[in-house]
Amino acid sequence: MKVDQKGHTVCIKDTQGNLDSFLAKVTHEYKTFEKHNIIIDIRTYKNLSVAAINSFLPLSKIHKKAKKSFVIATSDLDHNAVSDKLAVVRSLQEAHDIIEMEEIERDLGF
């Protein structure tokens, strides 16, 4: 797991190639990241199932209740099939854009 912090955002990238153990590790170390916006970078995975992406939903719900953004970056997936409660994008730039928009919405009280 590789963690890059840029300002108020943390980008967490899987380096081991096992999505289940990556999710378990992120969940276990969540307290370390809870005060930051989170980008989960799993763009290296090919042929991910919608169920695999949806496995991040409980973590996303907890994070959004704390008024922070949680975005998943993955390239090889039908983004329309994923739960609309998850922010799933194709690139890190899109992830940063989503976080910026959500912060503006929070500042405006939406």
C-alpha positions in Angstrom: 0.0 0.0 0.0 1.4 3.4 -1.0 0.1 6.5 0.6 0.6 10.0 -0.9 -0.7 13.0 0.9 -1.3 16.2 -1.0 -2.7 19.0 1.2 -6.0 17.8 2.7 -6.2 14.7 0.4 -4.7 11.3 0.8 -4.3 9.0 -2.2 -4.0 5.3 -1.3 -2.7 2.9 -4.0 -2.6 -0.8 -3.8 0.8 -2.3 -4.5 0.2 -6.0 -3.7 -2.5 -6.9 -6.3 -5.0 -8.4 -3.9 -8.1 -6.2 -3.6 -9.6 -8.0 -0.5 -6.4 -7.6 1.5 -6.0 -4.0 0.3 -9.6 -3.2 1.5 -8.9 -4.9 4.8 -5.7 -2.9 5.3 -7.3 0.4 4.4 -10.2 -0.4 6.8 -7.8 -1.4 9.6 -5.7 1.8 9.2 -8.8 4.1 8.6 -8.2 6.1 11.7 -4.9 7.4 10.1 -6.8 8.8 7.1 -10.2 9.8 8.6 -9.4 13.6 8.8 -8.5 13.7 5.0 -10.3 13.3 1.8 -9.5 9.8 0.4 -8.8 8.7 -3.1 -8.5 4.9 -3.5 -6.3 4.2 -6.6 -7.0 0.8 -8.0 -6.4 1.7 -11.7 -4.0 -1.2 -12.1 -6.7 -3.8 -11.7 -8.2 -5.2 -14.8 -11.7 -6.9 -15.0 -12.9 -5.7 -11.7 -16.5 -6.8 -10.8 -19.1 -4.3 -9.7 -19.3 -6.3 -6.4 -15.6 -5.7 -5.8 -16.0 -2.0 -6.2 -19.2 -2.0 -4.0 -17.2 -3.6 -1.2 -15.8 -0.2 -0.5 -19.3 1.2 0.1 -19.4 0.7 4.0 -16.1 2.6 4.3 -17.3 5.3 1.9 -20.5 5.8 4.0 -18.5 6.2 7.2 -16.2 8.7 5.6 -19.0 10.8 4.0 -20.8 11.0 7.4 -17.6 12.7 8.6 -18.1 15.3 5.8 -15.1 14.1 3.8 -14.8 12.9 0.3 -14.2 9.3 -0.7 -13.4 8.7 -4.4 -12.3 5.5 -6.2 -10.2 5.7 -9.3 -10.4 2.7 -11.6 -10.1 2.5 -15.3 -11.5 -0.8 -16.4 -15.1 -0.8 -15.3 -18.6 0.2 -16.4 -19.1 3.2 -14.2 -22.8 3.3 -14.7 -23.2 -0.2 -13.1 -21.7 0.9 -9.7 -23.8 2.1 -6.8 -24.6 5.8 -7.2 -23.5 6.2 -3.5 -19.9 5.7 -4.6 -17.8 8.3 -6.5 -16.0 6.2 -9.1 -13.8 7.9 -11.8 -11.3 6.9 -14.4 -8.3 9.1 -13.5 -6.7 10.8 -10.5 -7.3 14.2 -12.0 -11.1 13.5 -12.1 -10.8 12.3 -8.5 -9.2 15.5 -7.4 -11.9 17.5 -9.3 -14.7 15.6 -7.6 -13.1 16.3 -4.2 -12.8 20.0 -5.1 -16.5 20.2 -6.1 -17.7 18.4 -3.0 -15.6 20.7 -0.8 -17.2 23.7 -2.5 -20.7 22.1 -1.9 -19.9 21.6 1.8 -18.7 25.2 2.1 -21.9 26.4 0.6 -24.0 24.2 2.9 -25.4 21.7 0.4 
